[in-house]
Amino acid sequence: AQELLPYLDKPSVFFGHSLGALLCFETARSLRHGNLRQPAHLFVSAIEAPHRRGQEEPLSGLPKCALVKKLREFNGTPAEALQNDELLDLMLPTLRADFELYETYEYHPEPPLECPMTIYGGLEDHEVEAERLAAWSEMTVGACEIRMFPGGHFYINSSRPIFLQTFADDLLRLSPRN
């Protein structure tokens, strides 16, 4: 939130996919704590609402081979990257840290945000239960819409054209009319 201070003189929107959605959500709450300008809209994608998260298998401590297998199952990392040991050795510490952050995140109840929200998800995302994805609507008193796309957790890759068009349309609806 502190890094955003120079940019808070203008309206903004936040978009976060998976762990990024939790980061956007907590950043918006942090801005609210500081009585600073909050996002005009929050877009969250491919993650259960923070207060409705289920128990998942911890991934951060898996051996390299098992972690690479899970990354293949998520279908979000290019196969070429997963086959390159040098690149894997560079990537895995960051990925492990991301998984650890996700695994250790604790939701603390607060009043809902005021900004509207749009919730995006993949129709075949077996990592995120639809009801728990929809529960993001409880995190705002503003308007809330849910948009689902063909694909799994990384539908933003497999359904890129339709997702990008939908996201662009959603952003355009937010811009003030001249």
Secondary structure, 3 states (H helix, E strand, C coil): CHHHHHHCCCCCEEEEECHHHHHHHHHHHHHHHCCCCCCCEEEEECCCCHHHCCCCCCCCCCCHHHHHHHHHHHCCCCHHHHCCHHHHHHHHHHHHHHHHHHHHCCCCCCCCECCCEEEEEECCCCCCCHHHHHHHHHHECCCEEEEEECCCCCHHHHCHHHHHHHHHHHHHHHCCCC
